[in-house]
């Protein structure tokens, strides 16, 4: 099969540019997912702490919550009793920190969105 004849240099430069943009987009996507999961885990931990304090729930609620979350999300990992206790400890360690909403540009083309951020 014959290769398409292209002007020297222009295709390679374009291909390199595309690869860099793809890699950059993939990195930004991974970072966004990670940020959301860290915030979710902090929120879950904070809510466990809060409910245990307000309602006097003991440690067994973590076991029940783990069982119920795993039943609701059978294909997802990370909701074991041990991980929920780690989430609780994470929230407890960061309870004096402020969670604030910081408006950031999602991209120059799509406008802005509110993005929760942990700050000191």
C-alpha positions as CSV (number, residue, x, y, z in Angstrom):
1,X,0.0,0.0,0.0
2,X,1.4,3.4,-0.9
3,X,1.7,6.1,1.7
4,X,0.1,9.5,1.1
5,X,2.7,12.0,0.0
6,X,2.7,15.0,2.3
7,X,4.9,18.1,2.3
8,X,8.0,17.4,4.4
9,X,7.7,18.5,8.1
10,X,4.1,19.8,8.1
11,X,2.5,16.4,8.9
12,X,5.1,15.5,11.6
13,X,4.7,18.8,13.3
14,X,0.9,18.5,13.2
15,X,1.0,14.9,14.5
16,X,3.3,16.0,17.3
17,X,0.9,18.9,18.2
18,X,-2.1,16.5,18.2
19,X,-0.2,14.0,20.5
20,X,0.7,16.8,22.9
21,X,-2.9,18.0,23.0
22,X,-4.3,14.5,23.5
23,X,-1.8,13.8,26.3
24,X,-2.6,17.2,27.9
25,X,-6.4,16.5,27.8
26,X,-5.9,13.1,29.3
27,X,-3.8,14.5,32.1
28,X,-6.4,17.2,32.9
29,X,-9.2,14.6,32.9
30,X,-7.3,12.4,35.3
31,X,-6.6,15.3,37.6
32,X,-10.2,16.4,37.5
33,X,-11.4,12.9,38.4
34,X,-8.9,12.6,41.2
35,X,-9.9,16.0,42.6
36,X,-13.6,15.0,42.6
37,X,-12.9,11.6,44.3
38,X,-10.8,13.2,47.0
39,X,-13.5,15.7,47.7
40,X,-16.2,12.9,47.7
41,X,-14.1,10.8,50.1
42,X,-13.6,13.8,52.4
43,X,-17.4,14.6,52.3
44,X,-18.3,10.9,53.1
45,X,-15.9,10.9,56.0
46,X,-17.2,14.3,57.3
47,X,-20.8,13.0,57.1
48,X,-19.9,9.8,59.0
49,X,-18.3,11.9,61.7
50,X,-21.1,14.4,61.8
51,X,-23.8,11.7,62.0
52,X,-21.9,9.7,64.6
53,X,-21.7,12.8,66.8
54,X,-25.2,14.1,66.3
55,X,-27.1,10.8,66.4
56,X,-24.7,8.9,68.8
57,X,-24.1,6.2,66.2
58,X,-21.3,3.8,67.0
59,X,-18.7,2.2,64.8
60,X,-21.1,-0.4,63.6
61,X,-22.7,2.2,61.3
62,X,-19.5,2.1,59.2
63,X,-19.9,-1.7,58.6
64,X,-23.6,-1.2,57.7
65,X,-22.8,1.7,55.4
66,X,-20.0,-0.3,53.7
67,X,-22.4,-3.2,53.1
68,X,-25.2,-1.0,51.8
69,X,-22.8,1.0,49.5
70,X,-21.3,-2.2,48.1
71,X,-24.7,-3.5,47.4
72,X,-25.7,-0.3,45.7
73,X,-22.5,-0.1,43.7
74,X,-21.3,-3.7,43.2
75,X,-18.8,-3.0,40.4
76,X,-17.1,-0.2,42.4
77,X,-14.3,-0.7,44.8
78,X,-13.4,1.5,47.7
79,X,-16.4,1.3,50.0
80,X,-15.1,-1.4,52.4
81,X,-15.3,-0.7,56.2
82,X,-11.6,-0.1,56.2
83,X,-11.8,2.5,53.4
84,X,-14.8,4.2,55.0
85,X,-12.8,4.5,58.3
86,X,-9.9,6.0,56.3
87,X,-12.4,8.5,54.8
88,X,-13.5,9.3,58.3
89,X,-9.9,9.8,59.6
90,X,-9.2,12.0,56.5
91,X,-12.1,14.2,57.3
92,X,-11.2,14.4,61.0
93,X,-7.6,15.3,60.2
94,X,-8.8,18.1,57.8
95,X,-11.8,19.3,59.8
96,X,-10.1,22.6,60.6
97,X,-9.5,23.3,57.0
98,X,-12.0,25.3,54.9
99,X,-13.8,23.9,51.9
100,X,-14.7,26.6,49.6
101,X,-16.1,26.9,46.1
102,X,-13.7,28.5,43.8
103,X,-15.0,29.6,40.4
104,X,-12.6,28.4,37.7
105,X,-12.7,28.4,34.0
106,X,-13.6,24.8,32.9
107,X,-12.1,25.8,29.6
108,X,-11.9,28.9,27.5
109,X,-14.7,27.6,25.3
110,X,-17.2,26.2,27.8
111,X,-17.4,29.0,30.4
112,X,-17.0,28.7,34.1
113,X,-18.0,26.1,36.7
114,X,-17.7,25.9,40.4
115,X,-15.0,23.6,41.6
116,X,-14.7,22.7,45.3
117,X,-11.2,23.1,46.6
118,X,-9.5,22.2,49.9
119,X,-7.6,25.2,51.3
120,X,-5.7,25.9,54.5
